Amino acid sequence: MSDTPPCPACNSEYTYEDGPLFVCPECAHEWAKDTLAENDDQPRVVRDSAGNVLNDGDTVTVIKDLKIKGSTSVVKVGTKVKDIRLVDGDHDIDCKISGIGAMQLKSEFVKKV
């Protein structure tokens, strides 16, 4: 079949070349041909809003009021979140917030304590 790699965003096999890029027709994700070799060898690094590297088990503080989708609750600025777990995806932090429960957060809205 084709020697193009699957889409890193949706894992679709129907990718095609467009000049110096690979393109996925299913999710419209585009990536450069030369980034494939670089991304495979390097581990993913997650950074907080200040640029500090986050690790599993760190304690972070929320830097912005975050509305909880489907609820009237809000995670307030300054809320401390202990023992975070880093995951792949759009929301790259899994955690439990007291009074709210299990949540996923984006690293751009937290600061390492």
C-alpha positions in Angstrom: 0.0 0.0 0.0 1.4 3.4 0.9 4.7 4.1 2.7 3.3 7.2 4.5 3.2 7.1 8.3 -0.2 7.1 10.2 -1.5 10.4 11.5 0.0 11.1 15.0 -3.2 12.9 16.0 -6.0 10.4 15.0 -3.9 7.4 13.8 -5.5 7.4 10.4 -3.8 5.4 7.7 -5.0 7.6 4.9 -2.3 10.3 5.1 -0.7 11.8 2.0 2.3 13.9 1.1 1.9 17.6 0.2 5.3 19.1 -0.5 7.3 19.1 2.7 4.3 18.1 4.8 2.2 15.0 5.6 -1.5 15.7 5.7 -4.4 13.7 7.3 -7.6 14.1 5.4 -9.7 12.8 8.3 -8.7 15.3 11.0 -6.8 17.9 8.9 -3.6 17.5 11.0 -0.4 18.5 9.2 3.1 17.8 10.2 6.6 18.1 8.7 8.3 15.0 7.3 11.5 15.6 9.3 9.7 15.7 12.7 8.9 12.0 12.6 12.4 10.8 13.4 12.9 13.5 16.1 9.6 12.8 18.0 10.2 9.0 18.2 13.5 9.3 20.1 12.6 12.0 22.6 10.4 11.6 25.6 7.5 14.0 26.0 8.2 17.0 28.3 5.3 18.7 30.0 5.9 22.2 31.3 3.8 24.5 33.5 2.8 28.1 32.7 6.2 29.3 34.0 8.2 26.9 31.9 9.1 24.5 34.8 9.2 20.8 33.9 6.4 18.8 35.5 6.8 15.2 36.7 4.4 12.6 38.1 3.6 13.2 41.8 4.3 17.0 41.7 2.2 19.5 43.5 0.8 22.4 41.4 -1.3 25.5 41.9 -4.1 26.6 39.6 -3.4 30.1 38.1 -6.8 30.9 36.6 -10.4 30.3 37.6 -11.5 27.2 35.6 -15.1 26.5 34.9 -16.1 22.8 35.0 -17.9 21.7 31.9 -21.4 20.5 32.7 -21.5 21.9 36.2 -21.8 25.2 38.0 -18.6 24.6 40.0 -15.4 26.5 39.5 -11.8 25.6 40.4 -10.6 28.8 42.0 -7.2 30.5 41.5 -4.7 29.3 44.1 -6.2 25.8 44.4 -3.4 23.4 45.3 -3.5 20.1 43.5 -1.2 17.3 45.0 0.1 14.1 43.3 -0.6 14.9 39.7 -0.2 12.3 37.0 1.0 13.2 33.5 -1.0 11.7 30.6 -1.0 12.1 26.8 -3.7 14.1 25.2 -5.1 17.6 25.1 -5.5 17.8 28.9 -2.1 16.5 30.0 -2.7 16.3 33.8 -4.9 13.8 35.7 -5.6 14.7 39.3 -8.0 14.7 42.2 -9.2 18.1 43.5 -10.7 18.0 47.0 -14.3 19.1 47.0 -14.6 18.4 43.2 -13.1 14.9 42.5 -11.2 13.5 39.6 -10.3 16.0 36.8 -8.1 16.6 33.9 -6.2 19.9 33.6 -4.1 21.6 30.9 -0.5 22.3 32.0 -0.8 25.9 30.8 -3.2 26.7 33.6 -1.0 25.4 36.5 2.2 26.5 38.2 4.6 24.1 40.0 4.8 24.7 43.8 
